[in-house]
Protein backbone atom coordinates (compact mmCIF):
# COMPACT_ATOMS: atom_id res chain seq x y z
CA UNK A 1 0.00 0.00 0.00
CA UNK A 2 2.96 2.39 0.46
CA UNK A 3 3.20 3.32 -3.22
CA UNK A 4 -0.45 4.41 -3.21
CA UNK A 5 -0.03 6.62 -0.16
CA UNK A 6 1.88 9.41 -1.85
CA UNK A 7 -0.34 9.73 -4.92
CA UNK A 8 -3.49 11.19 -3.30
CA UNK A 9 -4.15 14.87 -2.97
CA UNK A 10 -7.51 14.24 -1.27
CA UNK A 11 -8.75 11.39 0.88
CA UNK A 12 -12.49 11.24 1.47
CA UNK A 13 -14.16 9.29 4.27
CA UNK A 14 -17.69 8.49 3.09
CA UNK A 15 -20.19 7.03 5.54
CA UNK A 16 -23.67 7.23 4.01
CA UNK A 17 -25.72 4.54 2.31
CA UNK A 18 -26.90 5.55 -1.14
CA UNK A 19 -29.87 3.26 -0.74
CA UNK A 20 -31.38 5.60 1.88
CA UNK A 21 -30.13 9.01 0.73
CA UNK A 22 -28.54 11.12 -1.97
CA UNK A 23 -25.27 12.09 -0.28
CA UNK A 24 -23.12 10.52 -2.97
CA UNK A 25 -25.05 12.36 -5.68
CA UNK A 26 -24.07 15.63 -3.96
CA UNK A 27 -20.42 14.56 -3.69
CA UNK A 28 -19.99 13.39 -7.29
CA UNK A 29 -19.80 16.89 -8.89
CA UNK A 30 -17.09 17.87 -6.39
CA UNK A 31 -15.09 14.73 -7.18
CA UNK A 32 -15.46 15.27 -10.92
CA UNK A 33 -14.21 18.85 -10.58
CA UNK A 34 -11.17 17.74 -8.63
CA UNK A 35 -10.44 14.94 -11.11
CA UNK A 36 -10.73 17.43 -13.98
CA UNK A 37 -8.02 19.52 -12.27
CA UNK A 38 -5.78 16.44 -12.14
CA UNK A 39 -6.17 15.63 -8.45
CA UNK A 40 -5.62 12.05 -7.36
CA UNK A 41 -8.44 11.04 -5.00
CA UNK A 42 -8.87 8.20 -2.55
CA UNK A 43 -12.24 7.37 -1.00
CA UNK A 44 -12.72 5.17 2.05
CA UNK A 45 -16.23 3.78 2.44
CA UNK A 46 -17.00 3.51 6.14
CA UNK A 47 -20.06 2.76 8.28
CA UNK A 48 -23.16 2.60 6.04
CA UNK A 49 -21.11 3.82 3.08
CA UNK A 50 -20.24 0.18 2.39
CA UNK A 51 -23.89 -0.69 1.74
CA UNK A 52 -24.62 -1.20 -1.94
CA UNK A 53 -21.18 -2.34 -3.11
CA UNK A 54 -22.04 -6.04 -3.23
CA UNK A 55 -21.93 -7.35 -6.82
CA UNK A 56 -24.92 -9.58 -6.08
CA UNK A 57 -27.04 -6.75 -4.69
CA UNK A 58 -28.49 -3.55 -6.03
CA UNK A 59 -25.87 -0.95 -6.92
CA UNK A 60 -27.34 2.55 -7.21
CA UNK A 61 -26.73 4.80 -10.21
CA UNK A 62 -24.65 7.14 -8.06
CA UNK A 63 -22.45 4.27 -6.87
CA UNK A 64 -22.09 3.01 -10.47
CA UNK A 65 -20.97 6.51 -11.44
CA UNK A 66 -18.47 6.60 -8.55
CA UNK A 67 -17.12 3.21 -9.61
CA UNK A 68 -16.56 4.56 -13.13
CA UNK A 69 -14.50 7.56 -11.95
CA UNK A 70 -10.72 7.62 -11.83
CA UNK A 71 -10.51 7.35 -8.02
CA UNK A 72 -9.12 4.72 -5.68
CA UNK A 73 -11.83 3.15 -3.53
CA UNK A 74 -11.45 1.38 -0.21
CA UNK A 75 -13.99 -0.19 2.12
CA UNK A 76 -13.49 -0.92 5.79
CA UNK A 77 -13.51 -4.68 6.43
CA UNK A 78 -15.08 -4.34 9.92
CA UNK A 79 -17.94 -2.31 8.44
CA UNK A 80 -18.45 -4.82 5.64
CA UNK A 81 -18.58 -7.69 8.14
CA UNK A 82 -20.90 -5.80 10.49
CA UNK A 83 -23.39 -5.39 7.64
CA UNK A 84 -23.12 -8.98 6.45
CA UNK A 85 -21.34 -8.12 3.21
CA UNK A 86 -19.12 -10.91 1.93
CA UNK A 87 -15.63 -9.61 1.09
CA UNK A 88 -15.43 -11.81 -2.01
CA UNK A 89 -18.63 -10.27 -3.37
CA UNK A 90 -17.58 -6.63 -3.18
CA UNK A 91 -17.04 -4.81 -6.45
CA UNK A 92 -13.60 -5.54 -7.89
CA UNK A 93 -12.61 -1.84 -7.95
CA UNK A 94 -13.00 -1.60 -4.16
CA UNK A 95 -10.09 -2.63 -1.96
CA UNK A 96 -11.14 -3.92 1.48
CA UNK A 97 -8.88 -2.55 4.25
CA UNK A 98 -8.41 -2.94 7.99
CA UNK A 99 -7.99 -0.20 10.61
CA UNK A 100 -4.18 -0.30 10.33
CA UNK A 101 -4.46 0.47 6.62
CA UNK A 102 -6.85 3.35 7.34
CA UNK A 103 -4.39 4.83 9.82
CA UNK A 104 -1.64 4.64 7.19
CA UNK A 105 -3.87 6.42 4.68
CA UNK A 106 -4.91 9.13 7.13
CA UNK A 107 -1.35 9.70 8.25
CA UNK A 108 -0.10 10.43 4.74
CA UNK A 109 -2.77 12.61 3.15
CA UNK A 110 -2.57 16.32 2.43
CA UNK A 111 -6.32 16.88 2.73
CA UNK A 112 -8.81 14.65 4.48
CA UNK A 113 -12.50 15.28 3.86
CA UNK A 114 -15.07 13.64 6.11
CA UNK A 115 -18.40 13.17 4.32
CA UNK A 116 -20.51 11.62 7.07
N, C-alpha and C positions, 0 to 999 in steps of 0.2 A: 504494500500500500504506500510505501514511502515515495515512490515516483509520482504518484497522483497528488500527494499533499501540496506540492509547490505550484501546481498548475492552476488552482482555483483563485479567482479574485473574490468571489462571493460564495458563501456556504449558507444555504437556507435550511432551517429546521421547520418542517411542515407537519402539523399535527391534526388536521381536520379530515374527516371522511367526506369524499365527494358524493357519496350516496345520500347524505343527509343535508348537504349545503352546497354553496357555490363559491367557496373560498379559493379553490384552485382556478376557477374561471377568472377571478379578480387578480390572481397572481400571474397568470400566463402573459398578459400584455407587458408586464414589468420584465419578466424573464426574456421575452422576445426582444425588447428594447436593449437589454444588456447584451444579449447574444449578438445583436446587430452591430453593437459597438466593439465586438471582439472579446468580450469578457468570458472567461471560463467559469462555469457555474457548477457547483455540487449541491445536491438536495438530499437531505436525510429525512425520510418518512418516519415519523415517530407517532406514538399513541394511536389515535384513530386514523391517522394519515396512511397507515398500511392497509386499511380496508379498501378493497376494490382492485388489488394488484394480483389477484389469483387468476391464472390463465383459465381455470375452469369456471370462474364466476363471471359476473357482469362487470365489465370495465367501462366506466363512463366516458363520454366524448372528451371531457376535459383531461382525464387521465390518459386517454389515447393520444391526445395532442401533446401532453407533457412527455410521454414516451417517445414521441417522434422528434422532439427537440434535441439539439446538440448540448445535452447536459449529462452529468454523471449522477446517477440515482442510487441511493442506498436505502435500506430499510432495516430498522432495528429488529434483531432476532427475538429479543424478549417480548416485544410488542406483537410480532407475528405469532409467536407461540401463545401469548395471552388471548389472542383473538381466534385461535384455532386454524391459523393459516399455515399450510404445509410448505416448508421451505422449498421443496422440489417443485412446487406448483406456482411459485412466484414468477412473474414475467422475467424473461432472460436478460433484459436490460438492467434489472435491479439487482444490486449486490447486497445480500444480507450481511449485516455487521453486528458485532457485539459492543458492549460498553467501552472496552479498551480501544477499539477502533474509533468510536465516536470521540473519545478524549483526544486521540491523535489528530483527528480532523479538526476539532475545535481549537486545539493548541497551535495549529499552523495556518490559520486563515486570516486574511487581512480584514474581511468584513463578514460578520455573522449576522444573519437576519432571522429572527424568530417569527414565524408565521403560525401562531397558535391561538 
